[in-house]
Amino acid sequence: MLVTHEKHECYKRFCVTFKENKEIGNICYMRLLKDAIPPAGDQVLYVFYDFETSQNTEYADEAKLHVPNLVCVQQFCSRCEDAEDACDCVQYGTRRLSFWQDPVGKCFHT
């Protein structure tokens, strides 16, 4: 983070993620999607995923290989984003998926 000179604010730093001054110590990793997604009516699919990995294999000096052993995916479209998690997506079906054996291969070939 760098302090901007054009819009100086005391005790704040420029956040390159949000492109604005933030309180010192603020931790930002990702921008909010609401300003980044173009209006597309009901044609937006949101996909959230998490890879659980084991780190038992040496890869390089002081580094271990992350091998996925579980992939969890949750998806929904803009038409059903306010629906309860238990129901399926009206356009894309199952909203929650878990892949255990060959998790990456099955995740991307489903």
Rosetta blueprint (number, residue, H / E / L):
1 M L
2 L E
3 V L
4 T L
5 H L
6 E L
7 K L
8 H L
9 E L
10 C L
11 Y L
12 K E
13 R E
14 F E
15 C E
16 V L
17 T L
18 F L
19 K L
20 E E
21 N E
22 K E
23 E E
24 I L
25 G L
26 N L
27 I L
28 C L
29 Y L
30 M L
31 R L
32 L L
33 L H
34 K H
35 D H
36 A L
37 I L
38 P L
39 P L
40 A L
41 G L
42 D L
43 Q L
44 V L
45 L E
46 Y E
47 V E
48 F E
49 Y E
50 D E
51 F E
52 E E
53 T E
54 S E
55 Q E
56 N E
57 T E
58 E E
59 Y E
60 A E
61 D L
62 E L
63 A E
64 K E
65 L E
66 H E
67 V E
68 P E
69 N E
70 L E
71 V E
72 C E
73 V E
74 Q E
75 Q E
76 F E
77 C E
78 S L
79 R L
80 C L
81 E L
82 D L
83 A L
84 E L
85 D L
86 A L
87 C L
88 D L
89 C E
90 V L
91 Q L
92 Y L
93 G E
94 T L
95 R L
96 R E
97 L E
98 S E
99 F E
100 W L
101 Q L
102 D L
103 P H
104 V H
105 G H
106 K H
107 C H
108 F H
109 H L
110 T L
